[in-house]
Amino acid sequence: MSTTVIPFSRYNEEFSSITSQIKSTLSTITDGIENGSADGPASLHNSMNHAHNLQSQAKDLLKQMTIEARSVDDKNLKEECMKTVRVAKANHANLVDDVKQMQSQLDRRALLSGGGDLEQGGGNGRNSAAREHLLNTNNSLQNQNKTLENARRIMAETEDVALEITDELSRNRETIESAHSRVRGVSSLTNRARRVLVSMQRREVQQKM
């Protein structure tokens, strides 16, 4: 393995490890919701915070992977690294959605279970309606955030594609300039050969005279 891709490989391995931890944490939260957490809501809340922290670490690793991939000199290795980055970004985007959905479930669960005392004594209908309104508002905000996140994701992917195109154009320009240089060299040789032929013809004419 080239030394230029060793840092990239290490970042990729660490990214894979963290994504596995995120999936495991989300699975633990799901089990806690379905079967009841032994430590109560606080345990689920702590696990959710842990998932958010891991997600942030994965995002930072993606940035480092992108930087390392773009700095690889070998064309084939660079393309392979950039392909790995694109797959990693897609996996991270899916995990971001999973974490958001899990957070939404916990928020809804906490809101629905948090108003039991308020429903005592005649305010049941009003409290239920208020909680439902809060849930709808929260869902609306989450949908807006998801739309913004998708837009940012598309912008980042577009930027990556633009950088790859720029690199390819730069390589093509070097190839074209090299070809032009060779053409100029051949043209120069042709001109010299033409002058030699003209000189030989002149000498031949002079000898005949």
Disulfide bonds with the S-S distance in Angstrom:
none
